[in-house]
Amino acid sequence: AQKVTQAQTEISVVEKEDVTLDCVYETRDTTYYLFWYKQPPSGELVFLIRRNSFDEQNEISGRYSWNFQKSTSSFNFTITASQVVDSAVYFCALGGSGGGADGLTFGKGTHLIIQP
Amino acid sequence: DAGVIQSPRHEVTEMGQEVTLRCKPISGHDYLFWYRQTMMRGLELLIYFNNNVPIDDSGMPEDRFSAKMPNASFSTLKIQPSEPRDSAVYFCASSFTPAGGYYGYTFGSGTRLTVV
């Protein structure tokens, strides 16, 4: 069975601080995919990143960066110089070896609050 | 592309009534997924289709729930009869998987269902 754990239920920081959201996953698949989605107060799910299990390179996109470590089954997300607009619920998700043929398993989400 | 389109955005209905939620996936996507989001259970997969064929409906909570995909551009999720515990946000997602990989895994804006 697949499982995604986001241990941080809520994080509150002051604007311009850096913040890291943790994600730990469990799977028996050797090929799998990891995702991060953002859910702003408006409710939609916004795709941020997809990473397959064979690509352990960290990725940076503007103020966002992701650290994938297979050794610890973690896929953490860091926001540098946070802004109020980053306030949202962030979900980590896991897709199995079906490569799209079996849906995603989501963590419970981390509610990020950026205070001005 | 207009993205995944769901309708209605909001639905309020009385217990016992039939509810139909609609989804138009992104053109060219071969997988379609229905998810439900609640505070208690988070985001959970209900059912998914591949090339209009239902593949796995093990997440459908009860026989009161049914889903169809009569063609590549339209899917429905029906609840009959509805109950207050069905109140949730229902998301539709679609993806393109030429050889695995969850390409373009995109969610619609969701339908917020309230059963009173």
Chai-1 contact restraints between the chains, C-beta under 6 A:
chainA,res_idxA,chainB,res_idxB,connection_type,confidence,min_distance_angstrom,max_distance_angstrom,comment,restraint_id
A,Y33,B,Y102,contact,1.0,0.0,6.0,A-B,restraint_1
A,G43,B,G110,contact,1.0,0.0,6.0,A-B,restraint_2
A,E44,B,S109,contact,1.0,0.0,6.0,A-B,restraint_3
A,L45,B,F107,contact,1.0,0.0,6.0,A-B,restraint_4
A,G95,B,Y102,contact,1.0,0.0,6.0,A-B,restraint_5
A,G99,B,T97,contact,1.0,0.0,6.0,A-B,restraint_6
A,G99,B,G100,contact,1.0,0.0,6.0,A-B,restraint_7
A,G99,B,G101,contact,1.0,0.0,6.0,A-B,restraint_8
A,G100,B,Y31,contact,1.0,0.0,6.0,A-B,restraint_9
A,G100,B,S95,contact,1.0,0.0,6.0,A-B,restraint_10
A,G100,B,T97,contact,1.0,0.0,6.0,A-B,restraint_11
A,G100,B,Y102,contact,1.0,0.0,6.0,A-B,restraint_12
A,G103,B,F33,contact,1.0,0.0,6.0,A-B,restraint_13
A,G103,B,L45,contact,1.0,0.0,6.0,A-B,restraint_14
A,G103,B,Y48,contact,1.0,0.0,6.0,A-B,restraint_15
A,F106,B,G42,contact,1.0,0.0,6.0,A-B,restraint_16
A,F106,B,L43,contact,1.0,0.0,6.0,A-B,restraint_17
A,K108,B,G42,contact,1.0,0.0,6.0,A-B,restraint_18
